């Protein structure tokens, strides 16, 4: 499931900061990217923005006071009309089972909001999107074999404006989700309740998964969604007013772009013999050709969920001394012949 991200490899062709700071940039290994000021300016106008709304800020263009475009990037997004509706950006995420790292330095209220937002996305039964928490790094061939695809962090390294509560990236051409969500702990736009934190994190994860602002002309309309949706969690300029999660229109958009392709295993049970052996079993899933086993056990420098084994049967056993049983957790997914992976299901522990 995981794609190997090399430390010096090409990470992004197109990355966009969203919410109050939308931008485009290119990162390429050992390549000096030329200033494409005139090209980017033209392509921003081609998106439908008026020239008077485009402000040159030096290294980037500020558009409409809440979107930025890097001069080293190219928008390359379609603009079909100006009516509010669910919208997407250029690229989709290819691997829908996505590891998320939550920076340990974040305040507990933002950690809770992030975890609750992940659960909200996972609970959408019509889509294959599943976000799981991990901080597990396994060095492999100069990079990492298992590592988070999305990182949730504060904005210390790249401060956001005081009126921007958070900013996220859009997916890139290699099928990876937007790689980070930055949270502004100095946000001064309004008093931030736990509910606002929760709804804003749902919104930011949406950007990482390709969803643009519903109430803008930026991006492409998603077929089957309404022509207006005041309840969309993806509406822009709503950091202080969001009052609900994914709307009916949002769910239609998510299910259209990321439909559920294989069911998750059921009746997942874990047993321990009281000595040195642990066994997990589950019911067979129609269409499944294999099953992925995920472990969660704390080791030095390795914490959180990680893909441990792949099984062709509906059971899995390993040696696990009784003293290591407490705190040991497992999940399983089903995988079909095309590599589509189901949502993750944690075992019911019988010990």
C-alpha positions as CSV (number, residue, x, y, z in Angstrom):
1,X,0.0,0.0,0.0
2,X,2.7,2.5,1.0
3,X,4.7,4.2,-1.6
4,X,8.4,4.7,-0.9
5,X,9.2,8.4,-0.5
6,X,12.9,9.0,-1.1
7,X,14.4,11.8,0.9
8,X,15.9,13.4,-2.2
9,X,13.4,12.1,-4.7
10,X,10.9,14.1,-6.7
11,X,8.1,14.8,-4.3
12,X,5.7,17.1,-6.1
13,X,4.9,18.4,-9.6
14,X,2.0,20.5,-8.3
15,X,1.4,21.5,-4.7
16,X,-1.2,24.1,-3.7
17,X,-1.7,25.9,-0.3
18,X,-5.4,26.1,0.3
19,X,-7.9,27.9,2.5
20,X,-6.6,31.5,3.0
21,X,-3.3,30.7,1.4
22,X,-3.7,28.8,-1.9
23,X,-0.5,28.5,-3.9
24,X,1.2,26.4,-6.5
25,X,4.8,25.3,-6.4
26,X,7.2,22.7,-8.0
27,X,9.8,20.8,-6.1
28,X,12.3,18.8,-8.3
29,X,15.6,17.2,-7.3
30,X,18.7,19.2,-8.1
31,X,16.9,21.4,-10.6
32,X,17.0,25.2,-10.5
33,X,13.5,26.3,-11.6
34,X,13.4,29.4,-13.6
35,X,11.1,32.3,-12.6
36,X,7.9,31.8,-14.7
37,X,6.3,35.1,-13.7
38,X,4.7,35.9,-17.0
39,X,3.5,32.3,-17.6
40,X,2.0,32.0,-14.2
41,X,0.3,35.4,-14.5
42,X,-1.2,34.4,-17.8
43,X,-2.5,31.1,-16.5
44,X,-4.0,32.7,-13.4
45,X,-6.0,35.0,-15.8
46,X,-6.9,31.9,-17.8
47,X,-8.6,30.5,-14.7
48,X,-11.0,33.4,-14.8
49,X,-9.5,35.8,-12.4
50,X,-9.5,39.5,-13.3
51,X,-6.1,41.2,-13.7
52,X,-6.9,43.8,-11.1
53,X,-7.4,41.0,-8.5
54,X,-3.9,39.6,-9.1
55,X,-1.2,41.3,-6.8
56,X,2.5,40.7,-7.3
57,X,4.0,39.8,-3.8
58,X,7.5,39.1,-5.0
59,X,7.9,35.3,-4.9
60,X,4.2,34.7,-5.4
61,X,0.9,36.2,-6.7
62,X,-1.9,37.0,-4.2
63,X,-5.3,36.5,-5.8
64,X,-8.6,37.5,-4.3
65,X,-6.9,38.1,-0.9
66,X,-7.0,34.4,0.0
67,X,-5.2,32.4,-2.7
68,X,-1.5,32.5,-3.5
69,X,0.3,31.1,-6.6
70,X,4.1,30.5,-6.5
71,X,5.9,31.9,-9.5
72,X,7.8,28.6,-9.8
73,X,4.5,26.8,-10.3
74,X,1.7,26.5,-12.9
75,X,-2.0,26.3,-12.0
76,X,-3.1,24.0,-14.8
77,X,-6.6,23.8,-13.4
78,X,-9.9,24.0,-15.4
79,X,-12.5,26.8,-14.8
80,X,-15.9,25.8,-16.1
81,X,-18.2,28.3,-14.5
82,X,-18.6,30.6,-11.5
83,X,-21.5,28.9,-9.6
84,X,-20.8,27.3,-6.2
85,X,-20.6,23.5,-6.3
86,X,-18.3,20.8,-5.1
87,X,-15.0,21.1,-6.9
88,X,-11.8,19.2,-7.3
89,X,-8.2,20.0,-8.3
90,X,-6.1,18.4,-11.0
91,X,-4.9,15.2,-9.3
92,X,-6.6,12.4,-7.2
93,X,-5.0,10.3,-4.5
94,X,-4.2,6.8,-5.8
95,X,-3.8,5.1,-2.4
96,X,-6.8,5.7,-0.3
97,X,-5.5,4.2,2.9
98,X,-3.5,7.1,4.2
99,X,-1.2,7.4,7.2
100,X,-1.4,10.7,9.1
101,X,1.3,11.9,11.6
102,X,0.1,14.3,14.3
103,X,3.0,16.4,15.6
104,X,3.4,15.6,19.3
105,X,4.0,19.3,20.0
106,X,0.5,20.3,19.0
107,X,-1.9,21.3,21.8
108,X,-4.2,18.5,22.9
109,X,-7.3,20.2,21.6
110,X,-5.9,20.3,18.1
111,X,-4.8,16.6,18.4
112,X,-8.3,15.7,19.4
113,X,-9.8,17.7,16.6
114,X,-7.5,16.0,14.1
115,X,-8.4,12.5,15.3
116,X,-12.1,13.3,15.3
117,X,-11.9,14.7,11.8
118,X,-10.1,11.6,10.6
119,X,-12.9,9.5,12.1
120,X,-15.5,11.7,10.4
121,X,-13.9,11.0,7.0
122,X,-13.6,7.3,7.8
123,X,-17.2,7.0,8.7
124,X,-18.4,8.0,5.2
125,X,-19.4,4.5,4.2
126,X,-19.7,5.2,0.5
127,X,-16.0,6.0,-0.1
128,X,-12.8,4.1,0.2
129,X,-11.0,6.9,2.0
130,X,-9.4,5.8,5.3
131,X,-7.1,7.9,7.4
132,X,-5.1,6.3,10.2
133,X,-2.6,7.7,12.7
134,X,1.0,6.7,12.5
135,X,4.4,8.0,13.4
136,X,6.2,4.9,12.1
137,X,9.4,5.3,10.1
138,X,11.3,2.3,8.6
139,X,14.5,3.3,6.7
140,X,14.6,1.6,3.3
141,X,17.0,2.2,0.3
142,X,17.8,5.8,1.2
143,X,14.2,6.7,2.1
144,X,11.3,5.3,4.2
145,X,9.2,2.3,3.4
146,X,6.5,3.0,5.9
147,X,6.0,6.7,6.8
148,X,3.1,9.1,7.0
149,X,1.7,10.6,3.8
150,X,0.1,13.6,5.6
151,X,1.7,15.5,8.5
152,X,-0.3,17.8,10.8
153,X,1.9,20.4,12.4
154,X,2.0,23.9,13.7
155,X,3.1,26.7,11.3
156,X,6.3,27.7,13.1
157,X,8.5,26.8,10.1
158,X,6.4,28.8,7.7
159,X,4.1,31.2,9.6
160,X,0.6,31.8,8.3
161,X,-1.1,35.2,8.4
162,X,-2.9,35.9,11.6
163,X,-6.3,35.6,9.9
164,X,-5.6,32.1,8.5
165,X,-6.5,29.3,10.8
166,X,-4.8,26.6,8.8
167,X,-3.5,25.7,5.4
168,X,-3.1,22.4,3.5
169,X,-1.6,21.1,0.3
170,X,-3.4,19.5,-2.7
171,X,-2.4,16.1,-4.1
172,X,0.5,15.8,-6.6
173,X,1.0,14.2,-9.9
174,X,2.4,11.0,-8.4
175,X,-0.9,10.2,-6.7
176,X,0.2,11.2,-3.2
177,X,-2.2,13.3,-1.0
178,X,-1.3,16.8,0.1
179,X,1.7,16.2,2.4
180,X,0.9,18.5,5.3
181,X,-1.6,20.6,7.2
182,X,-0.2,23.6,9.0
183,X,-2.2,24.9,12.0
184,X,-1.9,28.6,13.1
185,X,-1.8,28.6,16.9
186,X,-1.7,32.4,16.7
187,X,-5.0,32.7,14.7
188,X,-6.8,35.9,15.7
189,X,-9.8,35.8,13.4
190,X,-12.2,34.8,16.1
191,X,-12.5,32.7,19.3
192,X,-11.8,29.1,18.3
193,X,-14.0,26.5,19.9
194,X,-13.3,22.7,19.9
195,X,-16.1,22.4,17.3
196,X,-14.5,24.9,15.0
197,X,-11.2,23.1,15.3
198,X,-13.0,19.8,14.4
199,X,-14.8,21.3,11.4
200,X,-11.7,23.1,10.1
201,X,-9.7,19.9,10.2
202,X,-12.3,18.1,8.2
203,X,-12.0,21.0,5.7
204,X,-8.2,20.8,5.6
205,X,-8.2,17.0,5.1
206,X,-10.5,17.6,2.1
207,X,-7.8,19.8,0.5
208,X,-5.2,17.1,1.0
209,X,-7.6,14.7,-0.9
210,X,-8.1,17.1,-3.9
211,X,-11.2,19.1,-2.9
212,X,-11.2,22.8,-3.7
213,X,-13.4,25.4,-2.2
214,X,-17.1,24.8,-3.1
215,X,-17.9,28.5,-3.2
216,X,-15.2,29.4,-5.7
217,X,-14.5,29.1,-9.4
218,X,-11.2,27.5,-8.7
219,X,-10.9,23.8,-9.9
220,X,-13.3,21.6,-11.8
221,X,-16.9,20.8,-11.0
222,X,-17.6,17.3,-9.7
223,X,-20.4,15.7,-11.7
224,X,-23.5,15.0,-9.7
225,X,-23.0,17.6,-7.1
226,X,-25.5,20.5,-6.6
227,X,-25.1,23.9,-8.2
228,X,-25.1,25.6,-4.7
229,X,-24.3,24.2,-1.3
230,X,-24.2,26.6,1.7
231,X,-23.7,23.5,4.0
232,X,-20.6,22.3,2.3
233,X,-17.7,21.9,4.7
234,X,-15.4,22.8,1.8
235,X,-16.7,26.4,1.5
236,X,-13.9,28.9,1.7
237,X,-13.8,31.9,4.1
238,X,-15.7,29.9,6.7
239,X,-13.0,29.3,9.4
240,X,-15.1,31.0,12.0
241,X,-18.5,29.9,10.9
242,X,-18.3,26.2,10.0
243,X,-21.1,24.4,11.9
244,X,-21.2,20.9,10.4
245,X,-19.1,18.2,8.7
246,X,-19.5,16.7,5.2
247,X,-22.7,17.8,3.6
248,X,-24.9,15.6,1.4
249,X,-23.2,17.3,-1.6
250,X,-19.8,16.7,-0.1
251,X,-20.5,13.1,0.4
252,X,-21.7,12.7,-3.2
253,X,-18.4,14.3,-4.3
254,X,-16.3,12.1,-2.2
255,X,-18.1,8.9,-3.2
256,X,-17.9,9.9,-6.9
257,X,-14.1,10.5,-6.8
258,X,-13.3,7.7,-4.3
259,X,-16.0,5.1,-4.5
260,X,-15.9,2.1,-2.1
261,X,-14.4,-0.7,-4.2
262,X,-14.0,-3.6,-1.7
263,X,-15.7,-4.3,1.6
264,X,-13.8,-4.4,4.9
265,X,-13.3,-7.7,6.8
266,X,-15.9,-8.5,9.4
267,X,-15.8,-10.5,12.7
268,X,-12.2,-9.7,13.3
269,X,-11.0,-11.5,16.4
270,X,-7.7,-11.7,18.2
271,X,-6.7,-14.5,20.6
272,X,-3.7,-15.1,22.8
273,X,-2.9,-18.6,24.1
274,X,-1.6,-17.1,27.4
275,X,2.0,-18.1,26.5
276,X,3.8,-17.0,23.4
277,X,1.3,-17.1,20.4
278,X,-1.2,-14.6,19.1
279,X,-3.8,-15.4,16.4
280,X,-6.2,-13.1,14.5
281,X,-9.0,-14.3,12.4
282,X,-11.8,-12.7,10.2
283,X,-14.5,-13.6,7.7
284,X,-13.6,-13.9,4.1
285,X,-14.4,-10.9,1.9
286,X,-15.9,-11.4,-1.6
287,X,-13.4,-10.4,-4.2
288,X,-10.4,-10.3,-1.9
289,X,-7.2,-11.8,-3.1
290,X,-5.2,-10.9,0.0
291,X,-5.4,-9.2,3.4
292,X,-3.0,-6.7,5.0
293,X,-2.1,-6.9,8.6
294,X,-1.3,-3.7,10.5
295,X,0.3,-3.6,13.9
296,X,0.6,-0.9,16.5
297,X,3.3,-1.4,19.0
298,X,5.7,1.1,20.5
299,X,9.3,0.5,19.7
300,X,12.3,2.8,19.9
301,X,11.8,5.5,17.3
302,X,8.8,3.6,15.8
303,X,5.3,4.2,17.0
304,X,1.8,4.0,15.5
305,X,0.2,1.8,12.9
306,X,2.3,0.2,10.2
307,X,1.8,-2.5,7.6
308,X,3.4,-5.6,9.0
309,X,2.4,-8.6,6.9
310,X,0.2,-9.7,4.0
311,X,-1.8,-12.9,4.2
312,X,-3.6,-14.9,1.6
313,X,-5.8,-16.6,4.2
314,X,-8.3,-15.4,6.7
315,X,-6.0,-15.8,9.7
316,X,-2.7,-14.6,10.9
317,X,-0.5,-15.8,13.8
318,X,2.7,-14.7,15.3
319,X,4.8,-15.2,18.4
320,X,4.1,-12.7,21.0
321,X,5.1,-13.2,24.6
322,X,2.5,-12.6,27.2
323,X,4.4,-9.7,28.7
324,X,4.1,-7.8,25.3
325,X,0.3,-8.4,25.0
326,X,-0.9,-5.3,26.8
327,X,-0.9,-2.3,24.4
328,X,-0.4,-4.5,21.3
329,X,-3.1,-3.7,18.7
330,X,-3.9,-5.0,15.2
331,X,-6.0,-4.1,12.2
332,X,-6.7,-5.8,8.9
333,X,-7.8,-4.7,5.4
334,X,-9.0,-6.7,2.3
335,X,-7.2,-6.2,-1.0
336,X,-8.7,-7.1,-4.4
337,X,-6.9,-8.2,-7.6
338,X,-6.6,-4.6,-8.8
339,X,-4.8,-3.5,-5.6
340,X,-7.8,-1.7,-4.1
341,X,-7.7,-1.8,-0.3
342,X,-10.7,-1.7,2.0
343,X,-11.1,0.4,5.1
344,X,-9.2,-0.9,8.2
345,X,-10.9,-2.8,10.9
346,X,-9.4,-3.3,14.4
347,X,-9.6,-6.6,16.1
348,X,-11.8,-7.5,19.0
349,X,-9.2,-8.6,21.6
350,X,-10.0,-11.8,23.5
351,X,-7.7,-11.6,26.4
